[in-house]
Amino acid sequence: MILSRPSKFFLFVACLAVADTHAADVDPGKAVGSLIATERAYAKLAGERGFREASISVFADDAIIFVPNAVNGKKFWREAKEDPAIIWRPIFASISRSGELGYTTGPSEYRRLRDAEKPDGSGHFVTIWRKDTNGVWKIALDVGLDHPQPQESETEIETYAPNSLLLHPDSASADLDKLESEFAESLREDEADAIIDHASDDIRVYRRGQLPAVGKKAAKKMLAEEDAKTSRAPLGAGTSDPVDLAYEYGEYASERGNTTQRGTYLCIWRLESDGAWKIALDLQKSAPPEKKP
């Protein structure tokens, strides 16, 4: 039939129009609230049924965790024999304009014995969430790193929910690809300068063994002490649709003087209201030292 091809094309365009309408109807404030509620429910379930069972129930089939290398999280926990006692809570959450991709972060505590009074270790987690085809939040990536117990605990939850229209949506993906390529090159020259030059005002920088640095000033101080030249090898990435929130993860190697530090990284990019891509969160988790034979 001659009209079959145009008819299918019309249906495709109509579907896109409906999708755009739904995206425009999203309330980012409510969406980020639902994300926080989901994170809290995950933590509550872990306390009731154990971290292993809770993780299996909320991980996407292709979820990534680092142990220390990137592996399929759902497969890992299904096969795991251990069931760690981990307590955590979100203190920051952000979301895309479409309300289908976001991330949470906050402090965590680890106990070898579930009823122990004091934690055996502390750190921070970063979890990337995305909605599945049924509109249910599922974990796409989960990573944590350890650091000393903070003297003061954070109590208030901060959020970032975009409240402006997406500028230049047609070029957002291409702009990000170009910027990430330039960023990778600049990292090899000077890690600190590269990150600060591309940082959002409220950037969060996580490094193993250190408390998180929040904001450009704190991030600059932390990174300046490292004086590193870093190369990164991406292993995977994800973006919202439309593209205004994106993440990349992989392996890194940092040269500091005569030593080389290796590990995994996660970098989250956010499209600001002025149409510029900025780094919202940068995490490097150094690999544990190799055991001598």
VMD Tcl script that draws the C-alpha trace (Angstrom):
set ca {
  {0.00 0.00 0.00}
  {1.44 3.35 -1.01}
  {0.38 5.11 2.20}
  {1.87 2.53 4.57}
  {5.24 4.21 4.99}
  {3.86 7.73 5.58}
  {1.31 6.29 8.01}
  {4.02 4.61 10.10}
  {6.06 7.79 10.08}
  {3.04 9.75 11.25}
  {2.50 7.35 14.12}
  {6.17 7.67 15.08}
  {5.96 11.47 15.15}
  {2.72 11.30 17.12}
  {4.39 9.08 19.72}
  {7.25 11.54 20.04}
  {4.76 14.36 20.55}
  {3.04 12.44 23.34}
  {6.41 11.70 24.96}
  {7.37 15.38 24.81}
  {4.06 16.35 26.37}
  {4.58 13.91 29.22}
  {8.12 15.22 29.78}
  {6.79 18.77 29.86}
  {4.21 17.73 32.46}
  {6.87 16.41 34.85}
  {7.23 18.32 38.11}
  {10.99 18.04 38.90}
  {10.38 18.89 42.56}
  {7.93 16.03 43.01}
  {10.12 13.71 40.95}
  {13.20 14.31 43.11}
  {11.00 13.79 46.17}
  {9.95 10.38 44.88}
  {13.61 9.55 44.31}
  {14.51 10.40 47.91}
  {11.57 8.33 49.14}
  {12.77 5.38 47.06}
  {16.30 5.62 48.48}
  {14.91 5.71 52.02}
  {12.69 2.71 51.30}
  {15.73 0.81 50.01}
  {17.66 1.57 53.21}
  {14.66 0.55 55.34}
  {14.26 -2.72 53.47}
  {17.97 -3.46 53.94}
  {17.55 -2.99 57.67}
  {14.60 -5.35 57.76}
  {15.60 -8.09 55.30}
  {19.32 -7.57 54.78}
  {21.36 -5.62 52.27}
  {21.70 -8.51 49.84}
  {17.96 -9.16 49.44}
  {17.14 -5.45 49.31}
  {19.72 -4.85 46.59}
  {18.47 -7.70 44.42}
  {14.96 -6.24 44.57}
  {15.92 -2.70 43.48}
  {18.81 -3.28 41.08}
  {18.13 -3.10 37.34}
  {19.12 -6.22 35.43}
  {22.15 -4.37 34.00}
  {23.08 -2.46 37.17}
  {26.78 -1.82 37.77}
  {28.70 -1.98 41.06}
  {32.45 -1.85 41.78}
  {34.04 -4.72 43.75}
  {36.55 -3.22 43.03}
  {36.17 -3.60 39.25}
  {32.87 -2.94 37.48}
  {30.54 -5.97 37.54}
  {26.85 -6.71 37.15}
  {25.37 -5.82 40.53}
  {22.31 -8.04 40.42}
  {24.34 -11.11 39.44}
  {26.92 -10.33 42.12}
  {24.40 -10.15 44.96}
  {22.50 -13.20 43.79}
  {25.72 -15.22 44.01}
  {27.12 -13.52 47.13}
  {27.27 -15.45 50.39}
  {27.95 -12.45 52.59}
  {25.19 -10.07 53.67}
  {26.81 -6.91 55.05}
  {25.06 -4.70 57.62}
  {25.06 -1.25 56.01}
  {23.18 1.79 57.24}
  {22.87 4.82 54.99}
  {20.73 7.85 54.23}
  {20.53 10.36 51.38}
  {21.65 13.94 52.03}
  {21.61 15.11 48.39}
  {19.53 14.18 45.35}
  {19.28 15.51 41.81}
  {17.13 14.66 38.83}
  {16.78 15.22 35.09}
  {14.09 17.43 33.58}
  {12.27 14.36 32.29}
  {12.15 12.90 35.81}
  {13.41 9.50 34.66}
  {17.09 9.68 35.65}
  {18.60 10.93 38.89}
  {21.14 10.24 41.60}
  {21.41 10.25 45.37}
  {24.37 10.44 47.72}
  {25.00 10.46 51.44}
  {26.86 8.94 54.38}
  {27.01 5.24 55.12}
  {28.17 3.02 57.98}
  {29.31 -0.59 57.89}
  {29.06 -3.09 60.75}
  {30.44 -6.61 60.82}
  {27.80 -7.52 63.41}
  {24.29 -6.18 62.86}
  {23.75 -5.31 66.53}
  {27.18 -3.68 67.09}
  {26.99 -0.31 68.85}
  {29.76 1.35 66.83}
  {30.39 1.06 63.08}
  {33.47 -0.75 61.81}
  {33.75 1.65 58.89}
  {32.17 4.73 57.37}
  {32.01 6.36 53.97}
  {29.74 7.82 51.31}
  {27.62 6.25 48.60}
  {26.55 7.46 45.18}
  {23.60 5.76 43.51}
  {22.31 6.45 40.01}
  {18.63 5.65 39.54}
  {16.56 5.39 36.39}
  {12.91 4.54 35.83}
  {12.08 1.33 34.02}
  {9.37 0.90 31.38}
  {6.78 0.68 34.15}
  {7.88 3.96 35.72}
  {9.53 2.23 38.70}
  {12.85 3.52 40.03}
  {15.67 0.99 39.59}
  {19.38 1.29 40.40}
  {21.57 1.68 37.32}
  {24.86 2.12 39.19}
  {25.92 2.01 42.82}
  {29.32 2.88 44.28}
  {30.65 3.63 47.74}
  {34.00 4.62 49.17}
  {35.35 4.73 52.69}
  {36.62 7.69 54.69}
  {37.07 8.59 58.38}
  {34.00 9.07 60.55}
  {32.95 12.75 60.27}
  {32.86 14.79 63.47}
  {29.47 16.26 62.60}
  {26.68 14.46 60.79}
  {24.69 16.10 58.01}
  {20.99 16.16 58.76}
  {19.28 18.27 56.08}
  {18.64 16.94 52.58}
  {19.60 19.19 49.70}
  {18.22 18.78 46.20}
  {18.85 20.06 42.71}
  {15.82 20.00 40.44}
  {16.05 21.96 37.17}
  {13.37 24.62 36.89}
  {14.16 26.07 33.47}
  {13.53 24.96 29.90}
  {16.21 22.92 28.17}
  {18.29 25.17 25.93}
  {19.56 23.82 22.59}
  {18.20 20.25 23.09}
  {19.14 19.27 19.54}
  {22.85 19.84 20.14}
  {23.07 18.81 23.81}
  {24.34 15.29 23.13}
  {26.92 16.39 20.56}
  {28.07 19.23 22.82}
  {28.59 16.78 25.68}
  {30.54 14.33 23.51}
  {32.89 17.11 22.41}
  {33.31 18.42 25.95}
  {34.03 14.99 27.41}
  {36.74 14.47 24.80}
  {38.33 17.81 25.65}
  {38.00 17.05 29.37}
  {39.77 13.69 28.98}
  {42.68 15.45 27.30}
  {42.94 18.13 29.97}
  {42.91 15.51 32.74}
  {46.17 14.16 31.36}
  {47.74 17.58 31.80}
  {46.42 18.42 35.27}
  {43.56 16.65 37.03}
  {42.77 19.52 39.41}
  {42.61 22.22 36.74}
  {40.56 20.04 34.41}
  {37.88 19.31 37.00}
  {37.67 22.84 38.41}
  {37.49 24.37 34.93}
  {34.43 22.20 34.20}
  {32.89 22.17 37.67}
  {29.42 23.31 38.67}
  {29.31 25.74 41.58}
  {28.00 23.00 43.88}
  {30.25 20.20 42.60}
  {30.85 17.21 44.85}
  {34.25 15.54 44.68}
  {34.82 12.15 46.29}
  {38.19 10.51 46.86}
  {38.92 7.41 48.91}
  {40.03 8.13 52.47}
  {38.81 11.75 52.41}
  {35.58 13.43 53.40}
  {33.66 14.72 50.36}
  {34.51 18.19 49.06}
  {31.36 20.18 48.30}
  {31.60 23.35 46.21}
  {34.35 24.69 43.98}
  {36.47 26.13 46.79}
  {36.57 22.87 48.76}
  {37.11 20.85 45.59}
  {40.01 23.03 44.49}
  {41.70 22.59 47.87}
  {41.29 18.81 47.83}
  {42.47 18.33 44.27}
  {45.40 20.74 44.50}
  {46.94 18.51 47.15}
  {46.91 15.56 44.73}
  {48.87 17.24 41.89}
  {47.94 14.41 39.51}
  {47.96 13.74 35.79}
  {45.09 11.36 35.10}
  {43.97 9.19 32.21}
  {40.51 7.65 32.16}
  {39.23 4.68 30.16}
  {35.41 4.68 29.91}
  {33.58 1.39 30.39}
  {30.00 2.64 30.20}
  {27.72 5.66 30.27}
  {24.11 6.75 30.48}
  {21.98 9.80 29.77}
  {18.50 11.11 30.36}
  {16.08 11.67 27.48}
  {16.10 14.50 26.54}
  {19.80 14.79 27.33}
  {20.40 17.09 30.31}
  {21.88 14.66 32.87}
  {24.62 12.18 32.01}
  {27.17 9.93 33.67}
  {30.28 8.01 32.65}
  {32.20 5.35 34.56}
  {35.35 3.38 33.97}
  {38.94 2.90 35.10}
  {41.58 5.52 35.75}
  {45.31 5.84 36.30}
  {46.80 8.88 38.06}
  {50.48 9.75 38.04}
  {51.71 11.49 41.18}
  {55.44 11.99 41.07}
  {56.99 8.54 40.76}
  {53.84 6.64 41.73}
  {50.77 5.59 39.79}
  {47.40 5.16 41.44}
  {44.71 3.08 39.74}
  {41.05 2.51 40.35}
  {37.53 3.21 39.11}
  {35.77 6.50 38.50}
  {32.32 8.00 38.09}
  {31.67 11.42 36.57}
  {28.19 12.99 36.49}
  {27.48 15.87 34.09}
  {24.59 18.32 34.33}
  {23.28 20.74 31.71}
  {22.95 24.11 33.46}
  {20.20 26.66 32.82}
  {22.56 28.68 30.60}
  {23.06 25.70 28.29}
  {26.57 24.83 29.53}
  {27.55 21.30 30.60}
  {29.16 21.17 34.05}
  {30.47 18.41 36.31}
  {28.07 17.89 39.20}
  {29.95 15.01 40.83}
  {33.36 13.44 40.33}
  {34.40 10.26 42.15}
  {37.62 8.28 42.01}
  {37.86 5.11 44.03}
  {41.44 3.94 44.28}
  {42.00 0.20 44.14}
  {43.08 -1.46 47.39}
  {46.84 -2.02 47.61}
  {48.01 -5.29 46.10}
  {48.89 -8.01 48.57}
  {52.48 -9.19 48.49}
  {52.97 -12.87 47.73}
}
mol new
graphics top color blue
foreach p $ca { graphics top sphere $p radius 0.5 }
foreach p [lrange $ca 0 end-1] q [lrange $ca 1 end] { graphics top cylinder $p $q radius 0.2 }
display resetview
